Amino acid sequence: MSLHQLVYLSQSNGKMPKEELAAIWKQAKANNATKDVTGSLFYNGGWFMQVLEGPASTLDALYARIAKDPRHHDLRLLYNQPAAARTFVRWTMNMTNLEERQADKYEELVEIIEAAKVGRKIHALAPAVMLLKIFSS
């Protein structure tokens, strides 16, 4: 198995109520547990950024399925690279709703999503790389 990390950004088709976000999180946790996938989903202002970690072929199939989900659009693949280790090893899927402002690293996460939306780098790093870096430290 070759471990990969995939990061994408997408825009929701409307404001997501907390209950719908919770349902997405619950379903992702259950699905990922059976596929050797870990990761984290971040939501802010109608935008999703998700990190997925696992076998390359599994992530490719999962991303293709995610791309067809009608709850979001403007899907952009930001990062898809081999990885030496998992960053989100403890979670089949973590979820951070940044609209609740309770997340550790809140300001950094909002900056990363904002940079990804416009293709801007942060400290000379791509937003996806910066996201992986802050969680691996």
NORNORTA-V890204 format. One line per field, one symbol per residue. psi: psi as a letter, one per 30 degrees, with the letter a starting at -180 (. if undefined). A space follows every 10 residues. Layout:
psi: ???
This chain:
psi: kkklkkklkl klglkkleee eeeeeeeeee eeefghklak kkkkhgkkkk kkkakeeeee eeeeeeffkf flahkkjfkj llkelkehff kfklkjjfff gfkkgeeeee eeeeeeeggk ljhgkkeeee eeefff.
